[in-house]
Amino acid sequence: MRNHALKLSIAVAGKGGTGKTTLSALLVRALRDMGVRPILAVDADPNSGLAEALGVELGKPLADIREERSSSEGSPASGVGRVRAIEDEIQRAITEADGFDLITMGRPEGPRCYCYVNGLLRKSLDSLASNYAAIVLDNEAGLEHLSRRTTNDVDFLLTVANPAMPAVRAAKRVVELCGELPINIGHLALLINRTGTSEVCETVRQELAALKVDRLGDIPQDDDVELTGADGRDVFSLADSNPALMAVRSVIEALQKIHSNGS
């Protein structure tokens, strides 16, 4: 029996090109299909591809709010006024859809100081996130948003890798970086994406076995998933029986089981 009472927060990370954004979109689709609503999808990758993968319009990036509010011209005089102004702007930046909402973080920071504004953003995002049954965060490869603590603590950091040495080594670096992050991560998990295209070499197998993380089920290579972006379709166009989508559902069930057991 699935437990939907517990809030589930998942941050997705890994080397560029491993399919993080598509996987994040599939997680949102699968969670919604499984009755977990509402879901907050957070696009923390500067490439901002999650909106297209989910088939929704791109809202105003929070980076634009950060830039505007970090300048004296865009900042209200009082501290209370700044908090309310940012909260209002975040609400307007949300893209609303059937069963889920999307927030886009946007481009990296510039040279000025953002500490105060990032603190306000974090406070507003923490308050916003409490309204959702699940959160899926699509990270950039370097985990900058997590390292700056501009988001909530997470239940799972899901590292994605292809069955090839560069991606596995990048996954290893992500795992090592987690010990330095200023947030609490409940569980580290590893997912191998796009399996079945070729035999996994022994060196890759050894590297995978050495990682001290929960190993989740693999996601198979799926031509229909790969073609969705090329054809201008989103993940909601996939059939319920799509193999990759079914594998992602199994991953979510595994995460829910770990989360509900508190282990």
Secondary structure, DSSP 8 states (H G I E B T S, - for coil): ----SS-EEEEEEESTTS-HHHHHHHHHHHHHHTT--SEEEEEESTT--HHHHHT------HHHHHHHHTSGGGS-SSHHHHHHHHHHHHHHH-EE-SSEEEEE--S---SS--HHHHHHHHHHHHHHHTT-SEEEEEE-TT-HHHHTT-S--EEEEEEEE-SSHHHHHHHHHHHHHHTT-SS-EEEEEEEEEEETSS---HHHHHHHHHS-SEE---EE--HHHHHHHHTT--GGGS-TT-HHHHHHHHHHHHHHHHHHHT-
